[in-house]
């Protein structure tokens, strides 16, 4: 099993949800995140004062899937999240050793 994770711009969430559902995803976890990448910080002026913003708002999208589904799902997320501008985000795939469905106690790939 795999964990597909992406940190992307928040306004792309609806497009990502549609794309992963089309890719066969039945469950998705979304959390708010803040961070910075290679673009670093930026300065904005508010009421005549300069403010430096080190972190930008992002969302973290996570999905556990089978090994076979991982590339399809990450391609769907990346395709839906891409704006071709700085700060589009990052996505990665991690191995998942074990899964237990809390309600039923079911274990393994069937629990996803």
C-alpha positions as CSV (number, residue, x, y, z in Angstrom):
1,X,0.0,0.0,0.0
2,X,1.0,3.6,-0.6
3,X,0.3,7.0,1.0
4,X,0.0,9.7,-1.7
5,X,0.5,13.2,-0.2
6,X,0.5,16.6,-1.8
7,X,0.8,20.1,-0.4
8,X,-0.9,22.5,-2.8
9,X,-2.7,25.9,-3.2
10,X,-6.0,25.9,-1.4
11,X,-8.1,27.2,-4.2
12,X,-7.3,24.0,-6.3
13,X,-9.1,21.7,-3.8
14,X,-12.3,21.3,-5.7
15,X,-10.5,20.4,-8.9
16,X,-8.3,17.9,-7.0
17,X,-11.4,16.3,-5.5
18,X,-13.0,15.8,-8.9
19,X,-9.7,14.5,-10.4
20,X,-9.1,11.9,-7.7
21,X,-12.7,10.7,-7.7
22,X,-12.3,10.1,-11.4
23,X,-9.1,8.2,-10.7
24,X,-11.1,5.8,-8.4
25,X,-10.3,7.4,-4.9
26,X,-13.1,6.7,-2.3
27,X,-11.5,8.6,0.6
28,X,-9.4,11.7,1.0
29,X,-7.9,13.6,4.0
30,X,-7.4,17.3,3.7
31,X,-5.7,19.5,6.3
32,X,-4.7,23.1,6.4
33,X,-0.9,23.8,6.2
34,X,1.5,26.7,6.1
35,X,4.9,26.6,4.6
36,X,7.5,28.0,2.3
37,X,9.6,26.5,-0.5
38,X,12.2,27.6,-2.9
39,X,10.4,30.9,-3.5
40,X,11.1,32.0,0.0
41,X,9.3,34.9,1.7
42,X,7.7,37.9,0.1
43,X,6.9,41.5,1.3
44,X,3.5,43.1,1.2
45,X,2.5,46.7,2.1
46,X,-0.5,47.2,4.3
47,X,-1.5,50.7,5.5
48,X,1.9,52.1,4.6
49,X,3.9,49.4,6.5
50,X,5.9,46.6,5.0
51,X,5.3,43.1,6.3
52,X,7.4,40.1,5.4
53,X,5.5,36.8,5.0
54,X,7.6,33.8,5.5
55,X,4.8,31.2,5.2
56,X,2.0,30.8,2.7
57,X,-1.3,29.0,3.2
58,X,-1.5,25.6,1.6
59,X,-3.6,22.5,2.0
60,X,-2.2,19.0,2.5
61,X,-4.1,16.2,0.6
62,X,-3.5,12.6,1.6
63,X,-4.9,9.3,0.3
64,X,-4.0,5.7,1.1
65,X,-4.2,3.4,-2.0
66,X,-2.9,0.2,-3.5
67,X,0.5,0.2,-5.1
68,X,-1.1,0.0,-8.5
69,X,-3.2,3.1,-8.0
70,X,-0.5,5.4,-6.6
71,X,0.9,6.7,-9.9
72,X,-2.6,7.3,-11.3
73,X,-3.7,9.2,-8.2
74,X,-0.5,11.3,-8.0
75,X,-0.8,12.2,-11.7
76,X,-4.5,13.2,-11.1
77,X,-3.5,15.5,-8.1
78,X,-0.6,17.1,-9.9
79,X,-2.6,17.7,-13.0
80,X,-5.5,19.3,-11.2
81,X,-3.2,21.4,-8.9
82,X,-0.9,22.7,-11.6
83,X,-1.1,26.5,-12.3
84,X,2.4,26.8,-13.9
85,X,3.3,29.5,-11.3
86,X,5.7,29.6,-8.4
87,X,4.4,27.9,-5.3
88,X,2.2,25.2,-7.0
89,X,3.4,22.8,-4.3
90,X,4.9,19.3,-4.1
91,X,3.6,15.7,-4.1
92,X,5.1,12.4,-3.0
93,X,4.4,8.8,-2.4
94,X,5.3,6.9,0.8
95,X,5.2,3.2,1.6
96,X,2.5,2.2,4.1
97,X,3.3,-0.9,6.2
98,X,0.0,-1.6,7.8
99,X,-3.6,-0.3,7.9
100,X,-6.4,-1.0,10.4
101,X,-9.9,0.2,9.9
102,X,-11.0,1.6,13.3
103,X,-14.7,0.8,13.2
104,X,-14.4,-2.9,12.0
105,X,-10.8,-3.8,13.0
106,X,-10.3,-5.0,9.4
107,X,-6.6,-5.0,8.5
108,X,-4.6,-4.7,5.3
109,X,-5.6,-3.4,1.8
110,X,-9.3,-4.2,2.3
111,X,-9.4,-1.7,5.1
112,X,-8.6,1.2,2.8
